[in-house]
Amino acid sequence: MVNLIGIASESLSSFVYNIGIKLQQCYKSIPNKGELLLAMTKLYSLTADSNWKKYQSKRAQTVRLYNESCSSHSEEPEIDFSEIKKPSLLHYFGIKGEQGGILVEQLMNNESYALITFAALPKAMQGIGLGTKLVEFATQQLKLKSVRLVGAQLNHQDSHAFWLKQGFTEVAPLENGIALIIPE
């Protein structure tokens, strides 16, 4: 009597193995895996007044990531809502289901201008275009509200090269770092 179960399970395991090999070959043939990730990325934004708890959580997460990457800087991740005069001026731009993102504040003395105050992504998500995509998204979303993104606040350890590639070229000194400004 022939063991049909053994033959079937051997054929099935061989089939599954071959499928796995084909999938690996397909994945290896993708020239820029970052492009694939970029294509699948879902970006979103929120303001502190629209959803304080979510904003607070995303802000804390982004600031913690930033603090981990910058030994000379330690910002308090949590902020007290009662201390915020205009929560509608605080923006978060991020990637659904991922940590980090970009925090933007509109200027109190001129609400038509905004400044990036924090930007941080996990190391595994850096260098594949997601930061650029987030800056572009933030710029577009702010523009829809008639707000112009004018600069990024940086510390000395931040990647100035990244911000220069985004068009932030003019340097303005700050107390603990610099601001790179986008010329008009």
Disulfide bonds with the S-S distance in Angstrom:
none
